[in-house]
Amino acid sequence: METKIKVVVAGATGKTGKEVGRAVMRAGDMELAGALGHSHAGMALGDLWGDPGLPVIVSRNLADITAPYAVLVDFTEPESAYGRMMEAIARRWDIVVGTTGFSGRQYEEIAEMVRRYQVGAVIIANFSLGAWIMERLALEASRYLNRAEVLEAHPDTKKDRPSGTARRMAGLLADSWQRDVSTVPVHSVRLPGMVAHQAVIFGASGQTLTLRHDVHDRSAYSAGVLAAVRRVREFGGTVVQDMGDIITPE
Ligand SMILES: NC(=O)c1ccc[n+]([C@@H]2O[C@H](COP(=O)([O-])OP(=O)(O)OC[C@H]3O[C@@H](n4cnc5c(N)ncnc54)[C@H](OP(=O)(O)O)[C@@H]3O)[C@@H](O)[C@H]2O)c1
């Protein structure tokens, strides 16, 4: 019998972590080995998820999880996530991170740790397939159109602005045009009722082209995260930041 991949979900009590954690539970080849949270630490995850049979208590610290190896999946906030990622890597765990808002310097330090410990890391600003396809289409358009602005909209509870997805899109376009990223404006909307929305508007004489992606519910991220969990061990020593490296076309 094949051993199941042990997965610890940090942020399992949050909007995205809950969705991803439940997908891990449903995956036949994975086992939810632990859950981390902050204000809900000490509570039964089953009570929070409406699944009373689930024998997982929300822990506050990674050190509370005794499993010798697991994949850390993190959907929390950047400040605590940075330390947790470093801790997981030092335990030689592979990491799959959706949390956004890290500084460039933090990315460099994480990449250095990943190299030193030869673990696998997938750190992707948007695990939805549609967002990745949008990047491919935007890059194709950027070969012909050389002006664009990025619009993104999220709930007013989102901590970082602009979103990691929009920052990445602006960076990809700027690289394609060999210009500084500041030449690609990003506009952020924060309103109740939003989930995750992004548009890229290209403008040229007499015409515009708009690419748009909407996440209506957070199940959009689950398939990408599960694919990353399955493949992350293959990437020992490197940080994967592009969904194209982990997905297989249908
Ligand atoms: N890459 C992607 O595809 C993707 C998709 C969606 C969201 N995200 C990112 O994922 C992150 C979470 O977003 P969300 O909307 O799910 O947020 P959320 O609903 O506010 O959930 C935040 C989670 O983080 C936990 N948390 C907060 N502070 C913590 C700490 N100090 N230590 C441990 N856990 C802590 C919370 O635990 P308690 O509930 O116990 O306090 C909660 O479980 C954000 O950075 C967001 O940008 C990425």
The ligand as a Gaussian input file, in Angstrom:
#p B3LYP/6-31G(d) Opt

LIG

0 1
 N       -1.773000      31.759000      -3.567000
 C       -3.091000      31.712000      -3.709000
 O       -3.632000      31.104000      -4.639000
 C       -3.956000      32.411000      -2.675000
 C       -5.345000      32.329000      -2.741000
 C       -6.094000      32.936000      -1.730000
 C       -5.453000      33.595000      -0.681000
 N       -4.104000      33.658000      -0.672000
 C       -3.359000      34.263000       0.441000
 O       -3.523000      33.391000       1.555000
 C       -3.472000      34.160000       2.751000
 C       -4.718000      33.875000       3.587000
 O       -5.839000      34.419000       2.954000
 P       -7.323000      34.165000       3.526000
 O       -8.214000      35.041000       2.726000
 O       -7.633000      32.704000       3.597000
 O       -7.174000      34.786000       4.994000
 P       -8.038000      34.538000       6.315000
 O       -9.390000      33.993000       6.017000
 O       -7.939000      35.813000       7.098000
 O       -7.231000      33.404000       7.103000
 C       -6.011000      33.651000       7.725000
 C       -5.541000      32.386000       8.438000
 O       -4.254000      32.644000       8.971000
 C       -4.228000      32.279000      10.334000
 N       -3.275000      33.132000      11.040000
 C       -3.305000      34.476000      11.169000
 N       -2.246000      34.892000      11.901000
 C       -1.550000      33.765000      12.212000
 C       -0.376000      33.515000      12.968000
 N        0.285000      34.509000      13.566000
 N        0.032000      32.235000      13.103000
 C       -0.648000      31.213000      12.516000
 N       -1.773000      31.381000      11.806000
 C       -2.210000      32.651000      11.663000
 C       -5.655000      32.482000      10.836000
 O       -5.848000      31.694000      12.002000
 P       -7.058000      32.001000      13.063000
 O       -8.326000      31.925000      12.286000
 O       -6.954000      30.875000      14.048000
 O       -6.788000      33.337000      13.654000
 C       -6.434000      31.964000       9.629000
 O       -6.501000      30.568000       9.654000
 C       -3.301000      35.622000       2.304000
 O       -1.925000      35.954000       2.304000
 C       -3.838000      35.612000       0.886000
 O       -3.279000      36.643000       0.079000
 C       -3.352000      33.097000      -1.651000

